[in-house]
Amino acid sequence: MKQTWRWFGPADEISIAEIRQTGATGIVSALHHIAPGALWTPQDIAQRKREIEGPPDTPSGLTWDVIESLPVSEAIKTQAAGWQDHLSAWCESLHNIAAAGINVVCYNFMPVLDWTRTDLAARQPHGGTAMAFDLVDFAVFDLHLLARKGADHDYSDTIREVAQKRLSQLDDRARRALVDNIVAGLPGANDRWTLDDVRAHLGSYHGITPDRLRQNLIDFLSIVAPEAEQLGLRLCCHPDDPPFALLGLPRVMSTTEDYAAVLSAVDVPANGATLCTGSLGVAHGFDPVEFVDRLGARIHFVHLRNTRRSGPHDAPRVSFHESEHLDGDTDMVATIAALLAEEGRRRDAGRPDAEIPMRPDHGHALLSDFDRPMMPGYPLIGRLRGLAELRGVMVALSQITPHR
C-alpha cells in the first residue's frame, strides 16, 4: 500500500520536512480555506501542490496523492435551495483536480458534524492522551446543554439518569469544554460553532429520513461519479464517525450493507469507498475482512486506525476511545492481509490503481507531542508510531505471503 500522511496545509503544526522523515511518500491534503460549495480553482490547487511537492529544482520527495476532502455542502446533502449551484462547483472542481494530476478524492456525507468526540485528550495508562467518546457525556450535552427537542426519546432511562447525575458534577468550565469538544467543527477548518449554530443546522434536517438522505447521496453520485470516471478520478466516501445516529440526525454510511447498497445503486468504478477501520470498527459485529472481500474492488483509500469499546453503552451506541493502532477491537493484521490480497488481485488484472493509498489515522499524543501545538487526533509522534507499526505488519505479511 502507498504510505501517506495527512497534512492540513501551511497552518499545520507539522511541516512537510518533518513528514518526509516519517517514511511516508504521499500526502493527503485539501483546501480547507475554501468553503463547502465553492469552486476549487486551478490556481488554488497548484499552490497547494507546490507547497507539498516543492519546486522542480528542489522537490520535497512527497507527492499529493489524495484529496481529503472535497467537502459536500449541507445544501447538497439536503437538496436545499442552491444545491445545484454547489453541485456544479463540485463537478468543475473535479475537472481542475484531474488536470493537476491528483486521482483520489475522499468526501463524506455526514450531516452537520464530522467526527464526534467528547474528550480530545483522554489520559491513557502509558501517560499519553487519546480522543474518546463517552455516551453519558454526549447525553449530557444533548439533553441538557444543547437541550435538543425530542432528545429524551433517544436515550434509555438508565442513560438519562446517569447523565442527570453527571451534569450535577460538572462546573461551568467543564460544561464549556464538553460543548467545545463536540461542536469543534470540521478537522482542519476554522469553524467553532455555538449551540445556536448547531440548533440551526439540525433544523435544516427536519423531515429528512435515512432513506431520503441515502437517496440524496445516490442522486449526488449519479451525477458526479460518471463525471469522475471520464476524468480518471476515483471518489471514495468516508464512513459515519461514529457509525450510529446522533442528535436525531440520519446516518447512511455506517455499515458494510450501507456501502454495498450505495455502490450498487451507482455502479461505476469511480464510485468507491474509504475503508476507515476506526470509524466502522466502533460497531459491534463489523468485520473489516468481510468488507474487503465483498467490496475490495471499490476501495480507493484506507484509513488504518483502531478503537476500543468501553464504558457506558445504549445499543447500538457505545462509548469508545482511540486505541493504539495494533491494540483495539479491529484485527489490524487480518485487515492488512486482506488489503494486500486485494492489491494482488488488482495487479493480476492489470489495474493501474493496484497500490491502494493508506494513512495512519489519528494517534495517541506521546512524548514531544506535548511540547508543541497539536491538532487533536493528529500528533506527530503518535502517528509516526502508528505508521511504523503498520509498516512492519505490511512488510512481514508481504514476506510471509508475497502478493506479487
Steps between C-alpha positions, in 0.01 A plus 500: 500500500610858436590650837361852533466767769227756554617861481269795564698753301733782606312545829577139600733482800688217325717600206552328166867449594397317816251284311779399262683349798204277595555276198171599338530567129160656431292783642127520569384861503223741407424869454348557842476875451243458221142477625282198418315561175765736360726430203854364532686703238802373305708772668405390853566136420835580339605705803430215740676254268813722502486522881497121518728394217738796491647672195643288216860580592457403868215247527382396844494131411128487575203497264141618552317170452161542669264790556329473836265646462313684231213593733139430410292796618201464727291643214598203281433252779152638563433616142419844638482821299818554298615139517529468122740795488712328765484179297622682189793642697580151631510360146712788371736448794537136390614618157760727659618224732540255213695759301742528794569127484334401830288187465332421834232718661365411845178660627230426757124530520466545877232752601611814685802371696804304391659262750356543849690456827429611856864509616784603270776411748395207719795386710620148422681251730833560322481874575399619156156617393239388249167621371195334652123489475307450823130437444396645835695820438341525157156452657580783743574722202196392299244493781611793715751731332363497147155413640396351167127457459408131503838387637331325796367234262849413375641369827409223741379579851838388635704731276271795576533443875878469488523807274296704748736400780811576295363842404482590869870414534617730219592860573464776241851444367446128450167563327662751265780255420248228419313729263823609332613142449176393335436806283859557397399490133684329221864396556730740323237772481466815705140434596415534866129469525272634770205302632271722297699410188449131574127546558467686169684226309293229667187683393605474136460121525142511623304232316805343336493128574787256444330383180475857375862578585617180329304594190657846507842332512407279207369802307830677566710201392287440190632834374855520636614136471461473118677835473784370717516180295555698180771706670685194632422590863404272786244627754483338843243567770618504861277318750297665774707563812377364732286253303173563679240775513567812707291812566203348321684520167485227234805285426541318169864379481546307823512132395626270228141469377474879471803503274381204297167673436651832389774344287242279332261791438770693313698215354798665338861434609559863595233473770693346785562473872742630757551209737550660841552217746476739793159639407329181386678294766316675783190297412458156656524236233681702234737271309764689299612185321145440379487863385815447291382164368165645388593850392876493459493584129338834588728597791694804381648620831564353844518651849666258738427579862353311790243561772394314810145491631476564873278656762133597473300379202143514374482270199594563229679803645813431701778683676847455353847648483769513236732210578850419385503400136563130569305477825126551464180328398610478134734218399745722315727219384212312336374825344838582348533142372165533324601833346832361376311212340272751329805683366625169363172442317523847350854441376392172343220687323737773381319777685686833515380552859653179637676693775235625744588819691478465877576723794535449875188673624501689829743393769583538865683813608837381629834636620595825323150536357426685823780750436341653190159613376299197395176446310284248691542154350794602281819498708840443342650236730176307553432469129867424430474208742179385331652520152808308614285224649281475191804502272648214699183296460493565125864402454463186710186384320654570160797279585289219641251500212627702206214674320677531166 
